[in-house]
């Protein structure tokens, strides 16, 4: 999508996605070379700390424990006032729900390390690695069922990660409150309804 389409989506749905090709073309031009190298470089971290929107709030996934110190320090140095940094598989921004990975909350006055127990949010312990996908179609079906209010580890992971993003956006409310808000949206099927509206016409 171009910038015009992104603006329309944001105004109509309160949601939009933009790739680096739109706001950081120099970095995007290196994507082919990075794939050929098949190794992580410093660019894998840098690209997560850049946003085209002033005053953005971030959720950043990192791979190794030392990054839980250096990345929050970098965010503070860049003037970011609200962010969450999580340690996840392959540096994904999908936080695991195993209760062991660290979570660093960046605030305007510094940062703090936290550990959220899944049980405190009414969730079961799970990670995406523990969900036996049988293929892309099976994964799609499981996600759609979770968005429609289904039960199980997929829903718990979606709920947890959505709550973390809301917490990064609105730190005035506790994480538990955001988790309950997400749970009510999922149970009512509102997330699936939004996905249906976001799909281009003609797509299943």
Secondary structure, DSSP 4 states (H G I P E B T S, - for coil): --HHHHHHHHHHHS-----HHHH-HHHHTTHHHHHHHTS--THHHHGGG--SSTT--EEEEESSTTHHHHHHHHHHHTT--SEEEEE-GGG-SS--BSS-S-EEEEETTEEEEE---GGGGT---B-GGGS---SHHHHHHHHHHHHTT--SHHHHHHHHHHHHHHHHH-TTS-HHHHHHHHHHHHHTTHHHHHHHHHSPTT--
